[in-house]
């Protein structure tokens, strides 16, 4: 199976929403998905994009994505925040996640960021083991906070 990667285009966003919903279902949080196609279009393809997506596809079928944006740190400056890597369930275990992660690392280096940051749920052993293969630092010291509006 040949897998290609490329930057997402506006016309890819319906498939992106499907991947987002698949991830939310996997994380048992389908009810948390509030994003709309219109919001994704405006926020990612307007005058000042807030995010970027690298897609994985085979036979012109989108089978995975890396969704990231620039995060700025007062300590380190420009960083990439990897919001999500998602691979459709039937395509997992075929190296697509690795390919997407490596493409995101290339993008981070191209942008000359100091680090790539992400979160992983503490129960998601497959993802934790995946990141460990890259010698990633997994921090158990910080507590995440959020306010909902």
N, C-alpha and C positions, 0 to 999 in steps of 0.2 A: 504494500500500500504506500503510495507516494503522498506525502504531506507537504503542502506549501504553506508558507506564512506570508502575511502581508498586512499593511495598515488597513484598518477598517474605513469604509466609506459610509456616508449617510444612508445609502440604500441597504446597508448590512444591519441596520439597527433593529429591525424586527427579529432577526436571528439572534442578535445580542440579548434582547429581552427574553427570548426563549432560554438562553443559557443562564441568565440571571435567575429566572424562575426555577430552572433545574437545580441550580446551586442552593437556592433558598429551600427547596423541597428536601434536598440531601441534608441540609442543616436543620431540618424540622422547623423552619421559620417562614413558610410560604406567606403567612399572613403579614409579614414584615415588609413585603415588596410594595412600595408606593410609587416608584418611578414610572413615568409614562414615556411613550415614544416621543411625544412632543418635547418633553424636558430633555431627553437624551439628545434629540436633534439640536435644540437651542444651546445646550451646555457644551456639547462636543463639537459642533460644526458652525458655531457663530463666529463673530469677530475675534473673540478671546476664548479659545477652547479651554475648558476646565479639566479635560481628561483626553487620553488617547487609548486606542485599542490595537493590539496585534492579534490577528485572527489566524487560526490554523484551519486549513480546508483540504479536503480530498475530493476529487471528481466534482469540483465546484460546490461541494456541500461544506458548510461551516460546521466544524466539529469541536472547536475550542477557542478560547480567547484568553488574553492577558489584558487586564484593564488597569491602567495606572495613571498617575498624575504627579505633578511637581509639588513637593512639600518643602517648605523652607524652615530651617532650624536656626535659632539664634546661636547655636554652638557650632554647627557644621555647614551652614549655608544651604545650598541647593541639594535636594535628595529626591529620589523617586519613591513614591509610595505605591506599592503594588496592592491595589484594592482586592483584586481577585484573579486567580487562574482557575478556569473552568474547562473541563473536558467532558463532552457528552458521555454518559455512562457506558454506552456500548463501545466507545473508543478508548476507554481507560486501559492502562497497562500496555500501551503500544508505543510509549516514548513521546507522546504528543505534549504532555505537561512539561517534560524535560526540554523539549524543543522550544516551547513558549517561554519557559523560564530563561533559557539561554538567550533567546532573542531579546527579552526584556533587559537582561544584563548587558547585551551589546548596545541597546538603546541608552541605558544608563551611562555607559562609558562614552558613547558618542556625545551625550549631553554634558559630559564632564561633571557628573554629580559625585558627591562624596560617599554616598551609600544608598542602598536600596533597602526599604523597610516594608514590613508586612506584619499581619497578625495571623495566627492559626489557633483554632479552637483546641483546648487542651484534650478533648476526647477524640480528635481527628488524627488517630495514629498513622493512617496512610500518608497524610500530608506532612506530619511531623517527621516521619521516616524519610520522605521525599526530600525535605529541606536539609536534613542531616547529611544526605549524600553530597550536598554542596558545601559541607562544613559551615553551615549557617549558624550564627549565634541565636539561640532561642532563649529569650529572657523571661524568667519567672519572677522578676523583681517588681516590675511596673504593674500597676492596676489601671485598667482602662476606665475612663469616665465619659459620660455623655449627658446632654440635655436634649430632651425631645420637644419639638415645637409643632 
